[in-house]
Amino acid sequence: MAILKEAGIPIGRMLFIPKEGNLTRNDLEIESTGQFQLMERPDCFVVKNAECCRSISVKVMTKEA
């Protein structure tokens, strides 16, 4: 399991994870202190804070093979 990114996301903000190699949405494992949305764009994955009133902490990792 490799950590791709770890950060705090303020209200209404997003965290961008660049696509590297053959990384797919199913390869990601996300730990969060609140609600989030995961979106996929052609060049990156986007984790958006879906909480209405607070910031969240997020850790994005790859799943173990």
Contacts in CASP RR format, 6 or more apart in sequence:
PFRMAT RR
TARGET T0000
AUTHOR 0000-0000-0000
METHOD contacts of the structure
MODEL  1
MAILKEAGIPIGRMLFIPKEGNLTRNDLEIESTGQFQLMERPDCFVVKNA
ECCRSISVKVMTKEA
1 29 0 8 1.000
1 61 0 8 1.000
1 62 0 8 1.000
1 63 0 8 1.000
1 64 0 8 1.000
2 61 0 8 1.000
2 62 0 8 1.000
3 59 0 8 1.000
3 60 0 8 1.000
3 61 0 8 1.000
4 17 0 8 1.000
4 28 0 8 1.000
4 60 0 8 1.000
4 61 0 8 1.000
4 62 0 8 1.000
5 15 0 8 1.000
5 17 0 8 1.000
5 58 0 8 1.000
5 59 0 8 1.000
5 60 0 8 1.000
6 57 0 8 1.000
6 58 0 8 1.000
6 59 0 8 1.000
6 60 0 8 1.000
7 15 0 8 1.000
7 57 0 8 1.000
7 58 0 8 1.000
8 15 0 8 1.000
8 55 0 8 1.000
8 56 0 8 1.000
8 57 0 8 1.000
8 58 0 8 1.000
9 15 0 8 1.000
9 36 0 8 1.000
9 47 0 8 1.000
9 48 0 8 1.000
9 49 0 8 1.000
9 55 0 8 1.000
9 56 0 8 1.000
9 57 0 8 1.000
9 58 0 8 1.000
10 49 0 8 1.000
10 55 0 8 1.000
11 49 0 8 1.000
11 51 0 8 1.000
11 52 0 8 1.000
11 53 0 8 1.000
11 54 0 8 1.000
11 55 0 8 1.000
12 48 0 8 1.000
12 49 0 8 1.000
13 48 0 8 1.000
13 49 0 8 1.000
14 46 0 8 1.000
14 47 0 8 1.000
14 48 0 8 1.000
14 49 0 8 1.000
15 46 0 8 1.000
15 47 0 8 1.000
15 48 0 8 1.000
15 58 0 8 1.000
15 60 0 8 1.000
16 44 0 8 1.000
16 45 0 8 1.000
16 46 0 8 1.000
17 28 0 8 1.000
17 44 0 8 1.000
17 45 0 8 1.000
17 46 0 8 1.000
17 47 0 8 1.000
17 60 0 8 1.000
18 43 0 8 1.000
18 44 0 8 1.000
19 43 0 8 1.000
19 44 0 8 1.000
19 45 0 8 1.000
23 45 0 8 1.000
23 62 0 8 1.000
25 38 0 8 1.000
25 40 0 8 1.000
25 45 0 8 1.000
26 63 0 8 1.000
27 62 0 8 1.000
27 63 0 8 1.000
28 38 0 8 1.000
28 45 0 8 1.000
28 60 0 8 1.000
28 61 0 8 1.000
28 62 0 8 1.000
28 63 0 8 1.000
29 60 0 8 1.000
29 61 0 8 1.000
29 62 0 8 1.000
29 63 0 8 1.000
30 36 0 8 1.000
30 38 0 8 1.000
30 47 0 8 1.000
30 58 0 8 1.000
30 59 0 8 1.000
30 60 0 8 1.000
30 61 0 8 1.000
31 58 0 8 1.000
31 59 0 8 1.000
31 61 0 8 1.000
32 56 0 8 1.000
32 57 0 8 1.000
32 58 0 8 1.000
32 59 0 8 1.000
33 56 0 8 1.000
33 57 0 8 1.000
33 58 0 8 1.000
34 50 0 8 1.000
34 51 0 8 1.000
34 56 0 8 1.000
35 49 0 8 1.000
35 50 0 8 1.000
35 51 0 8 1.000
35 56 0 8 1.000
36 47 0 8 1.000
36 48 0 8 1.000
36 49 0 8 1.000
36 50 0 8 1.000
36 56 0 8 1.000
36 58 0 8 1.000
37 46 0 8 1.000
37 47 0 8 1.000
37 48 0 8 1.000
37 50 0 8 1.000
38 45 0 8 1.000
38 46 0 8 1.000
38 47 0 8 1.000
38 48 0 8 1.000
39 45 0 8 1.000
39 46 0 8 1.000
39 48 0 8 1.000
40 46 0 8 1.000
45 60 0 8 1.000
47 58 0 8 1.000
47 60 0 8 1.000
49 55 0 8 1.000
49 56 0 8 1.000
END
